[in-house]
């Protein structure tokens, strides 16, 4: 039986999340560049790169970028973008990467974490980040803020995208934020159904997993404006640290 992320991150994902723009990725990368303070030409791994928005922005900024994702559909979209030839694209599960490491930085963005049921599986991802980094290499993990998500959860929404009707239901259940997505088109009323599930981790729980992977946490930001993380008001929980 396929895992939810193997089903959900296909061609229809490009419809559901079409509103995520490349301009926003560039602005986020500008802030990440300040945080990472890397020299021109540094090697950066974008772990779970999706359709390549941040990989391409990092490449444009002068870094040697490798983008990794499990979804062939999203990688195909990434490879079709302008400038994609300057990025190395790799298809892989994030828990076991076919790479030797030696990266100056690893970034894991836009809640591309918490996909697995067991905590040890999440730690495997963090250990791979450790293995990918050279000593002194830096990491950024951009995760959701659980308290903010719970307080601002929109249980149900419907929107149109061209010929597609996108019906999304959201709930908190057994320590996960769940989303059920139903797509129907005007030309074909047969519903296409998808499910997304991300495990909710507090700052303390996430910090313990980072430590278990022998990474050192240096700062936690609440969003990309550099504000410190506040459990109640921050929209994100962005971890920044180093491999010692």
KEKOLKE-937022 format. One record per residue: residue number from 0; chain; x negated, y, z negated of N, C-alpha, C, O, CB in turn. Coordinates in steps of 0.1 Angstrom, whole numbers. Each point is the difference from the previous one (the first is absolute). Glycine has a CB too. Layout:
(atom NUM,'A',(X,Y,Z),(X,Y,Z),(X,Y,Z),(X,Y,Z),(X,Y,Z)),
...
This chain:
(atom 0,'A',(-8,-12,0),(8,12,0),(-9,13,0),(-9,1,-8),(28,-14,-4)),
(atom 1,'A',(-16,22,21),(-8,12,1),(2,9,-12),(11,1,-6),(-9,-3,31)),
(atom 2,'A',(-12,9,-29),(1,11,-10),(7,12,6),(0,2,12),(-21,-10,-23)),
(atom 3,'A',(27,16,2),(8,11,5),(-8,10,9),(5,5,10),(9,-7,-31)),
(atom 4,'A',(-27,4,17),(-8,10,8),(-4,-6,14),(-3,8,9),(-6,1,-31)),
(atom 5,'A',(9,-22,23),(-2,-5,14),(12,2,9),(-2,2,12),(-13,-19,-22)),
(atom 6,'A',(27,18,4),(12,2,8),(2,15,2),(4,5,11),(6,-26,-20)),
(atom 7,'A',(-12,30,-1),(4,14,0),(-9,9,8),(5,10,5),(5,-14,-27)),
(atom 8,'A',(-23,0,23),(-9,9,6),(-2,-3,15),(-11,-3,5),(-1,6,-27)),
(atom 9,'A',(23,-4,29),(0,-3,15),(4,12,8),(-1,12,-4),(6,-36,-1)),
(atom 10,'A',(1,21,17),(4,11,9),(10,9,-6),(0,12,2),(-5,-27,17)),
(atom 11,'A',(15,10,-27),(10,8,-6),(-5,10,-11),(6,10,-2),(10,-28,7)),
(atom 12,'A',(-28,14,-11),(-6,9,-9),(-3,14,6),(1,10,-6),(-11,-30,-6)),
(atom 13,'A',(6,19,25),(-3,13,7),(12,9,2),(-1,12,1),(-17,-25,11)),
(atom 14,'A',(30,7,-12),(12,7,1),(4,6,-14),(3,12,-2),(5,-26,21)),
(atom 15,'A',(-8,5,-29),(4,4,-14),(-9,11,-5),(5,9,-7),(3,-32,3)),
(atom 16,'A',(-21,23,7),(-10,10,-6),(-6,9,11),(-11,5,-1),(6,-21,-17)),
(atom 17,'A',(13,18,28),(-5,9,11),(-2,14,-5),(-8,8,6),(20,-21,10)),
(atom 18,'A',(-5,17,-27),(-1,14,-5),(-14,3,-7),(-3,11,-2),(28,-11,-1)),
(atom 19,'A',(-33,-10,1),(-13,2,-6),(-9,5,11),(-3,-6,9),(6,-12,-26)),
(atom 20,'A',(-8,31,15),(-7,6,11),(-15,0,-2),(-5,-1,-11),(25,15,14)),
(atom 21,'A',(-27,-11,8),(-15,0,0),(-5,13,-6),(-11,0,-6),(11,-14,26)),
(atom 22,'A',(8,25,-19),(-4,12,-7),(-1,-1,-15),(-10,5,-6),(21,7,25)),
(atom 23,'A',(-2,-19,-25),(0,-2,-14),(-12,-9,-4),(-6,3,-11),(30,-1,10)),
(atom 24,'A',(-28,-12,9),(-11,-8,-3),(-13,8,1),(-9,-2,-8),(21,-17,18)),
(atom 25,'A',(-13,29,-1),(-12,8,1),(-2,9,-12),(-11,1,-5),(14,-1,30)),
(atom 26,'A',(8,5,-30),(0,8,-13),(-5,-8,-12),(-8,5,-8),(26,10,18)),
(atom 27,'A',(-13,-27,-10),(-4,-9,-11),(-14,-4,1),(-7,-1,-10),(30,-8,8)),
(atom 28,'A',(-28,7,14),(-14,-4,2),(-9,12,-4),(-11,-2,-5),(18,-14,24)),
(atom 29,'A',(-3,28,-16),(-8,12,-4),(-2,0,-15),(-12,3,-4),(21,10,24)),
(atom 30,'A',(1,-17,-27),(-2,0,-15),(-9,-12,-4),(-8,2,-9),(31,9,6)),
(atom 31,'A',(-21,-22,10),(-8,-12,-4),(-15,3,3),(-8,-5,-7),(28,-10,12)),
(atom 32,'A',(-22,22,6),(-14,4,3),(-7,8,-11),(-11,-3,-4),(17,3,28)),
(atom 33,'A',(2,9,-30),(-5,8,-11),(-3,-9,-12),(-10,1,-7),(23,19,15)),
(atom 34,'A',(-4,-30,-11),(-1,-9,-11),(-12,-9,1),(-7,-3,-9),(31,4,5)),
(atom 35,'A',(-26,-6,17),(-10,-11,2),(-14,6,2),(-10,-6,-4),(28,-8,14)),
(atom 36,'A',(-18,27,-5),(-13,7,2),(-10,-9,8),(-12,-2,-5),(16,15,-16)),
(atom 37,'A',(0,-19,32),(-8,-9,8),(-8,8,11),(5,10,5),(11,-29,-10)),
(atom 38,'A',(-28,15,8),(-7,6,11),(6,-4,14),(7,-10,1),(-28,9,-15)),
(atom 39,'A',(18,10,23),(5,-3,14),(-5,-13,5),(-12,-4,-2),(12,29,7)),
(atom 40,'A',(8,-33,1),(-4,-13,5),(2,-11,-10),(-4,-12,3),(-11,23,12)),
(atom 41,'A',(19,-9,-27),(2,-10,-11),(10,-10,5),(9,2,8),(-14,14,-26)),
(atom 42,'A',(3,-29,13),(9,-11,4),(12,-1,-9),(-2,-1,-13),(-18,-12,22)),
(atom 43,'A',(32,14,-3),(12,0,-8),(9,-11,4),(2,-2,12),(-4,27,-15)),
(atom 44,'A',(7,-33,-6),(10,-10,2),(14,4,-4),(2,4,-11),(-20,-22,8)),
(atom 45,'A',(27,18,13),(14,3,-3),(8,-13,-1),(3,-6,10),(-4,28,2)),
(atom 46,'A',(3,-26,-25),(6,-13,-3),(15,1,1),(6,7,-8),(-26,-14,-6)),
(atom 47,'A',(26,-1,22),(14,1,3),(3,13,8),(7,9,-5),(-1,-23,-16)),
(atom 48,'A',(-12,15,33),(0,13,7),(13,2,8),(3,11,5),(-27,-14,-3)),
(atom 49,'A',(33,-7,-1),(13,2,7),(-2,4,14),(-8,-6,7),(18,12,-29)),
(atom 50,'A',(-3,5,26),(0,5,13),(-12,9,3),(-1,6,10),(25,-8,-9)),
(atom 51,'A',(-33,3,-11),(-13,7,2),(-1,14,-2),(-9,7,4),(6,-24,11)),
(atom 52,'A',(13,23,-22),(0,15,-1),(-12,5,-8),(-7,9,5),(32,-10,-5)),
(atom 53,'A',(-28,-5,-11),(-11,5,-8),(-14,-5,6),(-9,8,-1),(24,-8,-19)),
(atom 54,'A',(-15,-12,26),(-12,-4,6),(-5,10,11),(-11,3,1),(18,-27,-6)),
(atom 55,'A',(3,28,13),(-3,9,11),(-5,14,-5),(-9,6,6),(26,-19,9)),
(atom 56,'A',(-10,17,-25),(-4,13,-6),(-14,0,-6),(-7,9,1),(32,-4,-6)),
(atom 57,'A',(-28,-17,-2),(-13,-1,-6),(-11,-1,11),(-11,6,-1),(21,-18,-18)),
(atom 58,'A',(-7,5,30),(-9,0,12),(-2,14,6),(-11,3,3),(19,-27,1)),
(atom 59,'A',(3,31,-3),(-1,14,5),(-9,9,-8),(-7,9,4),(29,-12,6)),
(atom 60,'A',(-22,0,-23),(-8,7,-10),(-15,-3,0),(-8,6,-7),(28,-4,-7)),
(atom 61,'A',(-23,-12,22),(-15,-4,2),(-5,-12,-7),(-12,-2,-2),(10,26,4)),
(atom 62,'A',(12,-33,-7),(-4,-12,-7),(0,-12,9),(8,0,10),(1,10,-31)),
(atom 63,'A',(-16,-20,18),(0,-13,7),(11,-8,-7),(-2,-5,-11),(-23,6,18)),
(atom 64,'A',(36,-3,0),(12,-6,-7),(3,-14,5),(0,-3,12),(9,26,-14)),
(atom 65,'A',(-5,-31,-7),(6,-13,3),(13,-1,-6),(2,3,-12),(-24,-14,12)),
(atom 66,'A',(32,8,8),(14,-1,-5),(5,-15,0),(-1,-7,10),(6,30,-1)),
(atom 67,'A',(0,-27,-21),(4,-14,-1),(15,0,-3),(5,7,-9),(-28,-14,1)),
(atom 68,'A',(30,-3,14),(14,-2,-3),(4,-14,4),(-7,-6,9),(12,31,-6)),
(atom 69,'A',(5,-30,-9),(5,-14,3),(9,0,12),(2,-10,7),(-4,4,-31)),
(atom 70,'A',(9,18,26),(10,0,11),(-6,3,13),(-6,11,3),(22,-3,-20)),
(atom 71,'A',(-14,-17,26),(-5,2,14),(8,10,7),(-5,8,8),(-2,-32,-7)),
(atom 72,'A',(20,26,-4),(8,10,6),(-5,14,-4),(0,9,9),(20,-25,-10)),
(atom 73,'A',(-23,18,-12),(-5,13,-4),(-14,3,6),(-3,11,3),(17,-13,-24)),
(atom 74,'A',(-23,-8,21),(-13,1,6),(1,4,15),(-8,8,5),(-1,-24,-22)),
(atom 75,'A',(19,9,24),(2,4,14),(4,14,2),(-5,7,9),(12,-31,-5)),
(atom 76,'A',(1,29,-13),(4,14,0),(-12,9,-3),(-2,10,7),(25,-16,-14)),
(atom 77,'A',(-31,2,-2),(-12,8,-4),(-10,1,12),(-6,10,3),(8,-18,-27)),
(atom 78,'A',(-4,-4,31),(-9,0,11),(5,8,12),(-8,4,9),(1,-27,-16)),
(atom 79,'A',(20,26,7),(5,8,12),(-2,15,-2),(3,8,9),(14,-26,-6)),
(atom 80,'A',(-21,22,-15),(-1,15,-3),(-13,6,6),(-10,-7,3),(23,3,-24)),
(atom 81,'A',(-12,17,23),(-11,7,5),(-12,-1,-10),(2,2,-12),(13,14,25)),
(atom 82,'A',(-27,-19,-8),(-11,-1,-9),(-2,-14,-6),(-9,-2,-8),(11,26,4)),
(atom 83,'A',(7,-33,7),(0,-13,-7),(-13,-8,3),(-4,-9,-8),(29,9,9)),
(atom 84,'A',(-31,3,11),(-12,-7,3),(-12,2,-9),(-10,-8,0),(18,9,23)),
(atom 85,'A',(-8,10,-31),(-11,3,-9),(2,-7,-13),(-9,0,-9),(7,22,20)),
(atom 86,'A',(13,-29,-13),(2,-8,-13),(-1,-15,3),(5,-5,11),(10,24,-20)),
(atom 87,'A',(-20,-26,0),(-1,-15,1),(13,-5,-7),(2,2,-12),(-27,-3,12)),
(atom 88,'A',(33,-6,7),(13,-5,-5),(-1,-15,-3),(-5,-8,9),(18,25,4)),
(atom 89,'A',(-9,-22,-25),(-1,-14,-4),(13,-4,-6),(6,6,-8),(-31,-3,4)),
(atom 90,'A',(29,-15,9),(12,-6,-6),(-4,-10,-11),(-7,-9,2),(20,11,20)),
(atom 91,'A',(-7,0,-34),(-4,-8,-11),(9,2,-12),(6,10,-2),(-30,-10,9)),
(atom 92,'A',(26,-11,-15),(6,1,-13),(-10,8,-9),(-12,-2,0),(25,-20,2)),
(atom 93,'A',(-8,31,-10),(-8,9,-8),(-7,-7,-12),(-9,6,-6),(24,13,12)),
(atom 94,'A',(-11,-31,-9),(-6,-8,-11),(-12,-7,4),(-8,-5,-8),(30,3,-2)),
(atom 95,'A',(-25,0,23),(-11,-7,5),(-5,6,13),(6,-4,11),(1,-18,-23)),
(atom 96,'A',(-16,31,12),(-4,7,12),(-11,-6,7),(-10,-5,-6),(18,26,-5)),
(atom 97,'A',(-8,-22,25),(-10,-5,8),(-11,10,3),(-5,1,11),(21,-17,-1)),
(atom 98,'A',(-21,23,-21),(-9,11,2),(-11,-3,-11),(2,-6,-10),(15,23,19)),
(atom 99,'A',(-29,-11,-6),(-12,-2,-9),(-1,11,-10),(-8,-1,-9),(-3,-11,27)),
(atom 100,'A',(19,23,-17),(-2,10,-10),(-10,11,5),(-2,2,12),(8,-18,-30)),
(atom 101,'A',(-12,23,8),(-9,11,3),(7,13,3),(-6,9,6),(-9,-26,3)),
(atom 102,'A',(27,19,-14),(8,12,3),(-4,11,-11),(-2,-4,-11),(21,-10,22)),
(atom 103,'A',(-19,26,-6),(-2,11,-10),(13,3,-7),(0,5,-11),(-17,5,26)),
(atom 104,'A',(29,-13,-9),(13,3,-7),(10,-10,6),(-1,-4,11),(-5,28,-14)),
(atom 105,'A',(16,-27,-6),(11,-8,4),(13,8,-5),(0,4,-11),(-13,-26,10)),
(atom 106,'A',(22,24,10),(13,6,-3),(11,-10,2),(0,-7,10),(-9,30,-4)),
(atom 107,'A',(19,-22,-15),(12,-9,1),(12,10,-3),(1,4,-11),(-13,-26,4)),
(atom 108,'A',(19,25,18),(9,12,-1),(15,-4,2),(4,-10,5),(-23,24,3)),
(atom 109,'A',(27,-4,-13),(15,-1,2),(6,-12,-5),(8,-7,7),(-11,21,13)),
(atom 110,'A',(0,-18,-33),(6,-11,-6),(-2,-13,8),(9,-8,1),(7,23,-12)),
(atom 111,'A',(-29,-17,15),(-3,-13,7),(-6,-10,-11),(-10,-6,3),(6,18,19)),
(atom 112,'A',(11,-13,-33),(-5,-8,-11),(12,-4,-8),(11,6,1),(-33,7,-2)),
(atom 113,'A',(21,-24,-7),(11,-5,-8),(9,-9,8),(12,-2,-4),(-14,22,-10)),
(atom 114,'A',(-2,-26,25),(8,-8,8),(3,-14,-5),(9,-7,5),(-17,21,14)),
(atom 115,'A',(-1,-19,-28),(0,-14,-4),(7,-1,-14),(1,9,-7),(-22,-13,21)),
(atom 116,'A',(26,-9,-16),(7,-2,-13),(-10,-1,-12),(3,5,-11),(15,-17,24)),
(atom 117,'A',(-29,6,-11),(-9,-3,-11),(-11,12,-1),(-5,4,10),(8,-29,-8)),
(atom 118,'A',(-6,29,-14),(-9,11,-2),(-14,-4,5),(-7,8,5),(20,-1,-25)),
(atom 119,'A',(-17,-20,19),(-13,-5,4),(-1,2,15),(-11,3,5),(10,-19,-23)),
(atom 120,'A',(12,16,26),(-1,2,14),(-3,15,3),(-7,3,10),(23,-22,-6)),
(atom 121,'A',(-11,28,-12),(-3,14,2),(-15,2,-4),(-7,8,7),(31,-1,-12)),
(atom 122,'A',(-29,-14,-5),(-14,2,-4),(-9,-5,11),(-11,5,1),(18,-8,-26)),
(atom 123,'A',(-3,-8,32),(-8,-4,11),(-2,11,10),(-11,1,6),(20,-24,-9)),
(atom 124,'A',(1,31,5),(-2,12,9),(-10,9,-5),(-9,5,7),(33,-7,0)),
(atom 125,'A',(-23,5,-20),(-10,9,-6),(-14,-6,0),(-10,8,2),(28,1,-17)),
(atom 126,'A',(-19,-22,14),(-13,-6,0),(-6,1,15),(-12,1,1),(18,-17,-20)),
(atom 127,'A',(3,15,28),(-5,2,14),(-4,14,3),(-10,2,7),(25,-20,0)),
(atom 128,'A',(-9,28,-13),(-4,14,0),(-14,1,-6),(-9,6,6),(33,2,-7)),
(atom 129,'A',(-26,-15,-10),(-13,0,-7),(-11,-6,10),(-11,6,2),(22,-8,-25)),
(atom 130,'A',(-7,-9,29),(-10,-7,9),(-3,8,12),(-11,0,5),(20,-22,-13)),
(atom 131,'A',(1,30,13),(-2,8,12),(-9,12,-2),(-7,4,9),(29,-12,-1)),
(atom 132,'A',(-22,13,-21),(-8,12,-3),(-14,-3,-2),(-4,-10,-7),(24,20,-3)),
(atom 133,'A',(-29,-2,14),(-14,0,-4),(-1,6,-14),(9,7,-4),(-17,-5,28)),
(atom 134,'A',(-2,-6,-32),(-2,6,-13),(1,16,1),(-7,6,8),(-7,-26,-16)),
(atom 135,'A',(22,26,0),(2,14,1),(11,4,9),(4,12,1),(-28,-9,-7)),
(atom 136,'A',(30,-13,13),(11,3,10),(12,4,-8),(2,-4,-11),(-11,-12,27)),
(atom 137,'A',(18,24,-9),(12,6,-7),(13,-6,6),(0,-5,11),(-14,26,-16)),
(atom 138,'A',(24,-21,-3),(13,-4,4),(11,9,-3),(-1,8,-10),(-7,-31,8)),
(atom 139,'A',(19,23,10),(12,7,-3),(12,-10,2),(1,-6,11),(-11,29,-4)),
(atom 140,'A',(18,-24,-17),(12,-8,1),(12,9,-3),(2,5,-11),(-14,-27,5)),
(atom 141,'A',(21,24,17),(11,9,-1),(13,-9,-3),(5,-6,9),(-16,24,6)),
(atom 142,'A',(15,-18,-27),(12,-8,-4),(11,9,-5),(-1,12,-2),(-15,-31,-5)),
(atom 143,'A',(28,13,7),(12,7,-5),(-1,2,-15),(-7,-7,-7),(21,-2,25)),
(atom 144,'A',(-7,19,-23),(1,3,-14),(13,-7,-5),(11,5,3),(-24,17,-2)),
(atom 145,'A',(13,-33,-9),(12,-7,-3),(11,8,-7),(11,-1,4),(-26,-19,-6)),
(atom 146,'A',(11,28,-7),(10,8,-7),(7,10,9),(13,1,-1),(-26,-3,-20)),
(atom 147,'A',(6,8,30),(6,9,10),(9,-8,10),(11,5,3),(-31,10,-5)),
(atom 148,'A',(16,-26,6),(8,-9,9),(13,-4,-6),(11,1,6),(-32,-9,5)),
(atom 149,'A',(20,4,-24),(12,-5,-7),(10,12,-2),(12,-2,2),(-26,-15,-14)),
(atom 150,'A',(9,29,9),(8,11,-3),(6,6,13),(12,6,-1),(-26,-1,-19)),
(atom 151,'A',(7,-6,31),(5,6,12),(5,-10,11),(2,4,11),(-18,15,-16)),
(atom 152,'A',(18,-31,1),(4,-10,9),(14,3,7),(9,4,-7),(-22,-21,-7)),
(atom 153,'A',(13,17,27),(13,2,7),(5,-14,3),(-5,-7,9),(-3,29,2)),
(atom 154,'A',(19,-26,-17),(5,-14,1),(4,-4,15),(-2,-11,4),(10,13,-27)),
(atom 155,'A',(-3,8,30),(4,-4,14),(0,12,9),(3,11,-4),(12,-28,-6)),
(atom 156,'A',(-20,15,22),(0,11,10),(2,-6,14),(-4,-12,3),(-11,26,-17)),
(atom 157,'A',(21,-7,23),(2,-4,14),(-5,12,9),(3,12,-3),(17,-27,-3)),
(atom 158,'A',(-28,12,16),(-4,10,10),(-1,-6,14),(-1,-12,2),(-12,24,-21)),
(atom 159,'A',(12,-2,28),(-1,-5,14),(-14,4,5),(-6,10,-3),(31,-7,7)),
(atom 160,'A',(-30,-12,5),(-12,3,7),(2,-5,15),(-1,-11,3),(-14,8,-24)),
(atom 161,'A',(18,13,29),(3,-3,14),(12,-9,0),(11,4,-4),(-35,-3,11)),
(atom 162,'A',(23,-13,-1),(11,-9,1),(1,-9,-12),(9,-9,0),(-12,9,25)),
(atom 163,'A',(-5,2,-35),(0,-9,-11),(6,6,-13),(-2,12,-3),(-19,-22,12)),
(atom 164,'A',(29,2,-15),(5,4,-13),(-8,-8,-11),(-1,-12,0),(25,16,10)),
(atom 165,'A',(-29,4,-20),(-9,-6,-10),(7,1,-14),(3,11,-5),(-24,-4,19)),
(atom 166,'A',(25,-18,-19),(7,-1,-13),(-10,-5,-10),(-5,-11,1),(28,7,10)),
(atom 167,'A',(-26,12,-22),(-10,-4,-10),(7,0,-14),(6,10,-4),(-24,0,18)),
(atom 168,'A',(16,-21,-21),(4,-1,-14),(-12,-2,-9),(-9,-8,4),(32,-2,4)),
(atom 169,'A',(-23,16,-19),(-11,0,-9),(4,-3,-14),(11,4,-5),(-23,12,19)),
(atom 170,'A',(4,-24,-22),(3,-3,-14),(-13,-4,-7),(-10,-3,6),(33,-5,1)),
(atom 171,'A',(-23,9,-20),(-10,-4,-9),(4,-14,-6),(11,0,-5),(-19,24,0)),
(atom 172,'A',(0,-34,7),(4,-13,-5),(-12,-8,-4),(-9,-2,7),(29,2,8)),
(atom 173,'A',(-20,-5,-28),(-10,-9,-5),(-14,6,2),(-10,-8,3),(25,-11,2)),
(atom 174,'A',(-17,32,-7),(-13,6,1),(-5,3,14),(-11,3,2),(6,-15,-22)),
(atom 175,'A',(15,12,30),(-4,3,13),(10,12,5),(11,1,-5),(-20,-25,10)),
(atom 176,'A',(4,32,4),(9,8,8),(3,-8,13),(-9,-3,7),(0,25,-17)),
(atom 177,'A',(22,-23,13),(4,-8,11),(7,9,10),(7,9,-3),(-4,-30,-12)),
(atom 178,'A',(-5,17,28),(7,7,10),(6,-10,11),(-8,-9,4),(-7,30,-8)),
(atom 179,'A',(27,-20,7),(6,-8,10),(4,9,12),(6,10,-2),(3,-27,-15)),
(atom 180,'A',(-13,13,29),(1,8,12),(8,-8,10),(-3,-11,3),(-19,23,-7)),
(atom 181,'A',(33,-5,10),(8,-6,10),(-1,9,12),(4,12,-1),(11,-24,-15)),
(atom 182,'A',(-20,7,27),(0,8,13),(10,-5,10),(1,-12,2),(-25,17,-6)),
(atom 183,'A',(32,4,9),(9,-4,11),(-2,10,11),(-3,12,-3),(20,-23,-12)),
(atom 184,'A',(-15,7,28),(-1,10,11),(13,1,7),(8,-9,-1),(-33,3,3)),
(atom 185,'A',(27,17,5),(12,2,8),(2,-10,11),(11,-3,4),(-13,27,-10)),
(atom 186,'A',(-9,-29,11),(0,-9,11),(2,-15,-5),(5,-8,8),(-19,24,6)),
(atom 187,'A',(9,-18,-26),(1,-14,-6),(4,1,-14),(-8,4,-9),(-9,-12,25)),
(atom 188,'A',(29,4,-19),(5,2,-14),(-5,-11,-10),(4,0,-11),(16,11,21)),
(atom 189,'A',(-28,-20,-5),(-5,-11,-8),(-10,6,-11),(-10,6,4),(13,-23,15)),
(atom 190,'A',(0,16,-32),(-8,6,-10),(-14,-7,-1),(-1,-12,1),(22,19,-13)),
(atom 191,'A',(-31,2,10),(-14,-6,-3),(-3,4,-14),(1,12,-4),(-9,-10,28)),
(atom 192,'A',(6,-12,-32),(-2,2,-15),(-14,-2,-4),(-7,-9,4),(31,2,-7)),
(atom 193,'A',(-28,16,-6),(-14,0,-6),(1,3,-15),(9,6,-5),(-19,1,27)),
(atom 194,'A',(0,-12,-29),(-1,2,-14),(-14,5,-4),(-10,-5,6),(27,-13,-10)),
(atom 195,'A',(-18,28,-4),(-13,5,-5),(0,-1,-16),(10,2,-6),(-13,13,26)),
(atom 196,'A',(-9,-19,-25),(-1,-1,-15),(-14,4,-4),(-10,-6,4),(27,-13,-4)),
(atom 197,'A',(-17,28,-10),(-13,5,-5),(1,-1,-16),(9,4,-6),(-13,11,26)),
(atom 198,'A',(-6,-22,-25),(-1,-2,-15),(-3,13,-7),(-10,7,5),(4,-31,-2)),
(atom 199,'A',(13,28,-13),(-3,13,-7),(-10,-2,-11),(1,-9,-8),(23,16,13)),
(atom 200,'A',(-35,1,-4),(-10,0,-10),(-2,13,-7),(0,11,7),(-12,-29,6)),
(atom 201,'A',(11,18,-26),(-2,13,-7),(-15,3,2),(-8,-8,5),(26,3,-22)),
(atom 202,'A',(-22,17,13),(-14,5,0),(-9,-10,-8),(-10,-3,5),(18,27,-2)),
(atom 203,'A',(-3,-28,-15),(-8,-9,-8),(-2,-13,7),(-11,-6,0),(20,17,-21)),
(atom 204,'A',(2,-17,26),(-1,-13,7),(-9,0,12),(-9,-9,2),(32,4,-10)),
(atom 205,'A',(-22,16,16),(-8,1,12),(-15,2,-4),(-9,-6,6),(29,16,7)),
(atom 206,'A',(-22,-2,-23),(-14,3,-4),(-7,-13,-5),(-12,-2,2),(19,25,-9)),
(atom 207,'A',(1,-32,0),(-6,-13,-4),(-3,-9,12),(-11,-6,-1),(24,8,-20)),
(atom 208,'A',(-5,-1,31),(-3,-8,12),(-13,5,7),(-8,-8,5),(32,2,-2)),
(atom 209,'A',(-25,19,-2),(-12,6,5),(-13,-4,-7),(-10,-3,6),(24,23,2)),
(atom 210,'A',(-13,-20,-21),(-11,-4,-9),(-3,-15,2),(-12,-4,0),(18,22,-17)),
(atom 211,'A',(4,-26,19),(-2,-14,2),(-7,-3,12),(-7,-10,2),(28,5,-14)),
(atom 212,'A',(-20,14,22),(-7,-2,13),(-14,7,-1),(-7,1,10),(29,-1,2)),
(atom 213,'A',(-26,4,-24),(-13,6,-2),(-2,13,8),(-11,3,5),(2,-26,-10)),
(atom 214,'A',(19,30,7),(0,14,5),(2,10,-11),(6,-3,-10),(3,-5,33)),
(atom 215,'A',(-15,20,-21),(1,10,-10),(9,11,4),(-2,6,11),(-21,-11,-19)),
(atom 216,'A',(33,8,0),(10,10,3),(-6,14,-4),(-4,1,-12),(24,-18,9)),
(atom 217,'A',(-19,27,12),(-6,13,-4),(11,10,-2),(-1,10,-8),(-19,-16,21)),
(atom 218,'A',(31,5,-5),(11,10,-2),(13,-6,6),(0,-9,8),(-17,28,-6)),
(atom 219,'A',(28,-13,-7),(13,-4,5),(7,13,3),(3,9,-8),(-2,-30,-5)),
(atom 220,'A',(3,23,26),(7,12,5),(15,-3,1),(4,-11,3),(-25,19,9)),
(atom 221,'A',(29,2,-13),(15,-1,1),(5,2,13),(12,-4,3),(-11,11,-26)),
(atom 222,'A',(-9,-1,32),(3,1,14),(-12,6,7),(-11,0,-6),(36,4,1)),
(atom 223,'A',(-24,0,18),(-11,4,7),(-4,15,-2),(-8,5,7),(14,-22,10)),
(atom 224,'A',(1,24,-26),(-4,13,-3),(-10,1,-12),(-3,11,-5),(25,-3,13)),
(atom 225,'A',(-27,-20,-12),(-10,-1,-11),(5,1,-14),(-8,1,-9),(-8,8,26)),
(atom 226,'A',(29,-8,-18),(6,1,-14),(-3,-13,-7),(0,-11,6),(18,27,1)),
(atom 227,'A',(-21,-15,-20),(-2,-11,-9),(13,-9,0),(11,6,1),(-28,6,-15)),
(atom 228,'A',(16,-24,12),(12,-9,0),(8,2,-13),(-6,1,-11),(-7,-18,24)),
(atom 229,'A',(26,19,-11),(9,1,-11),(11,-11,2),(6,0,10),(-10,25,-13)),
(atom 230,'A',(5,-33,-7),(9,-12,1),(14,4,4),(7,-8,7),(-21,-4,-23)),
(atom 231,'A',(19,23,11),(14,3,3),(2,8,12),(11,-1,7),(-8,1,-31)),
(atom 232,'A',(-12,9,28),(3,9,11),(-8,-2,13),(4,4,11),(1,12,-28)),
(atom 233,'A',(-16,-23,16),(-8,-3,12),(7,-9,10),(7,-9,-3),(-28,12,-10)),
(atom 234,'A',(20,1,26),(6,-8,11),(-8,-13,3),(5,-10,4),(5,31,5)),
(atom 235,'A',(-23,-20,-11),(-9,-11,3),(-9,-4,-12),(0,7,-10),(1,0,35)),
(atom 236,'A',(-8,-17,-23),(-11,-4,-10),(-12,-4,9),(-1,-12,4),(18,4,-22)),
(atom 237,'A',(-26,17,20),(-11,-1,9),(-13,-3,-8),(-5,9,-7),(16,6,24)),
(atom 238,'A',(-16,-27,-16),(-12,-4,-8),(-12,3,9),(-1,-3,11),(14,-15,-23)),
(atom 239,'A',(-23,24,5),(-13,3,6),(-11,-6,-9),(0,3,-12),(9,18,24)),
(atom 240,'A',(-18,-28,-5),(-11,-6,-8),(-12,-5,8),(-1,4,11),(19,-11,-27)),
(atom 241,'A',(-26,-1,10),(-13,-3,5),(-4,-15,-3),(5,-5,-10),(-12,29,8)),
(atom 242,'A',(0,-30,11),(-7,-12,-4),(-14,3,-5),(-8,6,7),(21,-19,11)),
(atom 243,'A',(-15,9,-31),(-13,3,-6),(-10,-10,4),(-12,1,-4),(24,9,-16)),
